[in-house]
């Protein structure tokens, strides 16, 4: 897969990034075989955690999310969790660069809301 940001994403594997005030980001990303469920060949989990260690935002493709009871409906593997209890909504993976951009924009938004409380 030739994708903008792919090497950057893969180089961030197993990194924990301090976001101040006890919040932190964990990034996991590694290459896998291309499959129907992972057509871009990257398995990833990008998560934001609060000071207690609870995931409050996450982008991943570690599992599919069941969006309906229809048989033979494609289940989205690329998805995001918008809060600690969110089971996930579909995320349209374009490339690794866009994934990082979208994730960190959401991190900034969530942290801004946390500061305003």
N, C-alpha and C positions, 0 to 999 in steps of 0.2 A: 504494500500500500504506500503510495507516495501522496502524502497529505501535508499541507502546511501545519507546522507545529507538532508533527508526530514525534520527532526526536526529543523535542522539549518535554512533551507529555511523558514519554517513556523515561527520560532522565529524571523526572520528578518522582518516580516510583519509590515508595516507602518514605517519602518526605513528610515531615510534620512542620507546619508553618504557623508561627505565633501571629495572632491577629489582635493582640493587646486585650487588656482587661479580662484575661483568662480564656478567651475564645481562641480556638485553634482549628487549622485545616489539616486533614490527612489526605494524601494522594497515593493511590495505588493504580498502576497501569503497566500492562505487559502485553506483548504480542502473542496472539493465538492463531490457530488455523482459521482461515476464512470459512464461515458457515452461513447458512441462510439466516440464522439468528444474530450472527456477528459478521456482517458483510465487510466491515472495515478492518477486521483482524486485530482489534485491540479490546482487551478486557479491562475495564476501569471501574474505579470507585473513588469519587471526589466528595469529601464530606466536611461539613462545618460543624463543630461541637461547641457547646456552651461550657462555662467554667466547671460544671458538674460532670462533664464528659458525655452529655447526651447529644446525639446527632440531631441538629435542628435544620439541616439542609443537606441534601445529597443528590448527586448525579451518578448513576451507575447502570451497568448492564449485567449485573451478577445473577439476575433472575428475571423471568418475564412477569408482567403484571396482567392479571386477568381483568379485562375491561367489560366483558359481557358474557352471557351464557350461550352465545351462538357457537355451534360446532364449526370447525375449520376456519375460524376467524384468526387472523394473524395477531399474536400477542406481542406487544412492544417489549423488546429487551432493553433498548435505550430509553431511559426514563429518569425522572427526577422526583425527589421527595421534598415537598415544600415546607414541611415541619416534622416534628418528632413522630407524629401519629399518622402522617400521610402515607398511604400504601403505594403511591406513585402515579404519575401521569406520564404519558408518552413524551419523549424528547426526540426531536428530529436531529440526528447526528449528521452533520455536514462534513466536518473534518476535525482533527484534534485541536487546531488553533481555535476554531469557533467554540468547541466544547470548553476549553480553558477560559475564553472570553466570557461566554455565557455564565459559567460557574462563578467566576470572580465578580462579575456584575451583580449576580444574586447574593454573593457573600457581602458585598458592599451594601446592598439594599437591606439585608437582614440585620447587619451590624448597625446600620443607621437607625433602623427601627428600635433596636435594643438600647441604643444610646438615648433615644427620645422617651423611653419609658420612665 
